[in-house]
């Protein structure tokens, strides 16, 4: 019969052996065995949601108004149709989402997708996607993709699909009130205002751009239009600032920009727009048609400021309005180097 000491020694030997085995395992194996609330390859059918989707800190999302958050790894994929919004929360950091044959339509101050101040959204497009704002006045309008101050939107180079986005009243399809960054690095993006007034990519009405804003288009196809004093790509109407820079670069892309009327550029400044525009087009095919009243196709309108316009190894068609150069600005504009 084994003594009490023998049994104790046997147990200690087993514990020691277990500790030695665990010590030989790789750290990633130990991590995998720990409790893990993250989920890979998450796909959310928007037709099933009952309120706005919130994207929180540490790559998490909430479908219940922020009561609970679930971590995801990689990209968060959305499909289907909804009247709710996707909101990147304050303090959420960087999020990576895929729109895969999505249709979103509403009319609220968030827009279809809202990116809070200083946050980053990497967006990959698959299939055909539509974002529509239906707000018809200044009290229920927003861009379809609404960027807060200092926010960044990147349409990734992995995009193989398209996006058609329409902004609300006096709003662009993509843009905001303050400075922001928009990178379109892939896919086909069609941006337009509603039937009354607004732009394609740029500022809302009466914006206050206090720091440099950047709009970069690379390896993409972009079709943009503006109306009612808003540029197709660039300025909004009555942007009251004192010389903040707006940098627009188009490289390795095909871009069409049209504005049917008003004193506004197709690519560049809007009506009564006090920003300074720097525009570079390289290795691209660009067609720009300005409003018929004092709008340069690429540059600014009757008034406004152009810092530099640089065109390198590109095919550019520029059709201007009355008494304005196709590339440059109107009779009272300040035009730098072309």
N, C-alpha and C positions, 0 to 999 in steps of 0.2 A: 504494500500500500504506500502511495506517495505521501510524503510528509507535507505539512503546510508550507515549509520553506521551498520544497521542490516545486509545488504548484505556483507559488509566487514567482520563482525564477523563470518558470516556463512562460508565464504571462509576460514578464519583462522582456524575455527573448523575442516573443512575437511582436511586441510593440516596437522594439529596436529594429527588427527586420522590416517592419512596415515603414518606419521612418526612413530607413536606408533606401528602400524602393522608391518612395516618393521623392527623395532627394535626387534620384537619378533621372526623373522625368523632366522633359523640357518645360520651360515656363509657360509656353503657349498651351500645353496640355492642361496644366493646372488651371489656367485662366478659363479654359473652355468648360471645365467641370464646375466652375463657380456659377452662382445664380446670375443669369443674363437676361435682362428684360428687352434687349434689342431684337429687332426683327429685320431680316434681309428681304429684299425684293417685295416691298410692300406696295400693293396696288389698291387704290380707293376708287370705287365707282361713285361718282358725284351724284348720281341719281338716288343714292341711298342716304345721303347726308341730310340732316334736319336743321343745321345751322352753319354759320361760318366755320371754316377749317382754320385753326390757329397753328402756326409753326413757331415752336418755342426754342429755348436754349438747348445746347448739346444735341442737336439733330433730333428733336422730338416734335410730335404733332398731337393735336387734341381735336376730337370730334364732339366733345361735350361742353364747349364753351370755356375750356380751361380747367375744368374740375380734375381731369386726369390727363397726363401726357405719356405717350409711348415713344420709345427711342426707335429709330430706324438706322440702318446701315446702307451706305451708297445713295441711291436715288429713291425718291418717293414718287410713285407713278399715279397720275390721275387719268381717269377715263370718264365718259358719260356726260350728262347734261345737268346743269344746276342753275338756280337763281341766287345761290349764296356766293360768298367771296372766299378767296384764299388770302390769309393775312399773315405776313411775317412780322412777328411781335417785336416790340422794343426789347433790345438786349438779346435777340435770338441768334445773332451772329450770321454765319453763312449757311444757306440751305440749298439743296440740289434736288430739283423736281423735274419730272417728265410730264408733258402734256401729250396724251396719246388719243387723238380723235375726241377732243373735248369741245363742248359748247357751253359757254357761260354768258348769262344775260341778266342784268339788274340795273338799278338806278339809285345808287347811294353814294355817300361821300368816300367810301373805301375804294370804289372801282371794283373790277372783277378780281384783280390781284393787287394787294397793297403791300409795299415794302417800307417798313418803318424807318425812321431817321437813322442813317449810318449803317443799316443792315445790307446784306448781300444775298441776291438770289441768282443762282445759276439755273437756267431754264433750257431744257432740251426738247425739241419739237419732233413728234412722230405723227404721221398721218395728217389729217386736216383739222385744224383747231380754230375756233371762233370765239372772240371775246367782244361783247357788245355792251356799251353803256347807253341807256335809253333816256337819261335825264334831260329834260327840255328847258331847264332854266338854271339860274345861278344857285338855287337852293337845293338842288338834288342832282348835282353833276360832279363828275370826276373823270380823270383818264381811265381807260380800260386797265392799263398797268400804271398804278399810281405810286410814284417814287417820293418818299419823304426827303427831308434835307440831308444831303450827303449820301443818299442810298445809291446802290449799284445794281443794275440788271445786266446779266450777260446771257445772251442766247448763244448756246455753246456750239463749238465746231462739230460736235457729234449729231447735230440736228439734221435729220433727213426729211423732215416734213415741213409743213407750213403753218403760218399764223395769219389770220385776218382779224384785225383789231379796230374797233371804232370807239372814239371817245365821246363823252357827254358834251353837253352845251358848253361852249367857251373853253373846251379842254382838248388837249391832244389825245391821240390813241395811246401813246406812251410818253410819260413825262411827269412834271410836277411844278410846284410853285417856287421852290428854291433850287440851289445847285444840286446836280446829280451826275451820274455817269451811266450811259447806255452803250453796251457793247453788243453788236450783232455780228457774230462770228460764223454763222452758218444758217442753212435753211432758206426759205422764202417767206418774207415778211411783208404783208400788205397793211398799211396803216392809213386811216382816214378820219376826218371829223364826222359829227352828225350832219344832218342836212342844212343846219343853220350856220354854225360857226365853230371853228376849232382847227387844230393842226394834226400832223402825222406824228412826228417825234419832236418834242420841245416843251414849251412852257404853257401854263394855263393863263387865263386872263389876269392882268394886273399882278404879275409875278414880281418877285424881288430877288433877283439872282445876285447874291453878295459875294460869291467866290466862283472860280472857274467851273464851268460845266463842260463835260466831254461826251461827244457822240461819235462812236467809232463803228464803222461798217467794214468788215473784211471777209472775203470769201462767201459772200451772201448775195441774194437777190432781194432788193427792197423796192417796193412801189408805194410812194407816199403822196398824199394830197393835203392841201390846206384850204381854208375858206374864211371869209370874214375878217381879214387882217392878220391871219396866222400863216406862217411859212409851212410848207410841207415837211421840211426838216430844218429845225432851228428855232426861230423866234416865235414868241407869242404876241398878243396884242397888248400894247401899253405895259411893257416891261420896264418898270421904273427903278433903274439902278444907275450907278455912275461909273461906267467903264469896266464892268466885269467881263471876263473873257469867256467866249463860247468856242470850243475847238471841235471842228467837224472834220473827220478824216474818212475818206472812202478809198479802200485799196482792194484790188483783185476782185471787184464786185461789179454787178450790173444794177444801176439805180435809175429809177424814173421818178421825177418829182414835178408835181403840177399844182398851180394855184390859179383858179379861174378868173379872179377879179381882185380889186383893192390894191392899195399901194404896199405891196409885200413881195419879198423874194421867194422863189421856189426853194432854194437852199440858202439859208442865211437868216437875215433879220426880218422881223415882223413890223407891223405898223406901230409907230411911236415906240420903238425898241431902242433902249440906250445901251445895250450890250455891245461889245466889240467882237467881231466875228473873224476867226482864222479858219480858212478852209483849204484842205489839201486833198487832191484827187490823184491817185497813182494806179497805173495798170488796170484801169477800169473803163467801163462804158457807161456814160451818164447822159441822160436826157432831162433837161430842166426847162420848164415853161412857167414864166412869171405871170402875175396878175397884169391886166391890161392897163392899169393906171400906175405909172411910175415905179414899177418893180423890176429890179435886175433879176435875171434868171438865177444867177449865182452871185451872192453878195448881200446888198441891203436895198431898201426902197428909196424913196425920194430923199429921206434923211437917214441918218444912221452912220455907223462906223465899221469899216472893214480894216482889219490889221494887215493880213496877208492872204492872198489867194495863190495857191501853187498847183499847177497841173503838170503831171509827169507821165509821159508814155500812155496817154489815154485818148479815147474818142469821146468828145464832149459836144453836145448840141445844146445851145443856150438861146432861148427865145424870150426877149424882154418885153416890157410894157412900153408905154409912150415916153419918149424923151429920155430913155435910160439905156445904158450899155447892157449888152447881154451878160457880161461879167463885170461886176464893179458895183456901181451905185447911182442914185439919182443926182439931180442938179445941186442939191444941198448936202450931199453925203460926204463924209470924210473917208477917202479911199487910200489905203496904204500901198503895199507892193503887190503887183500882179505879175 
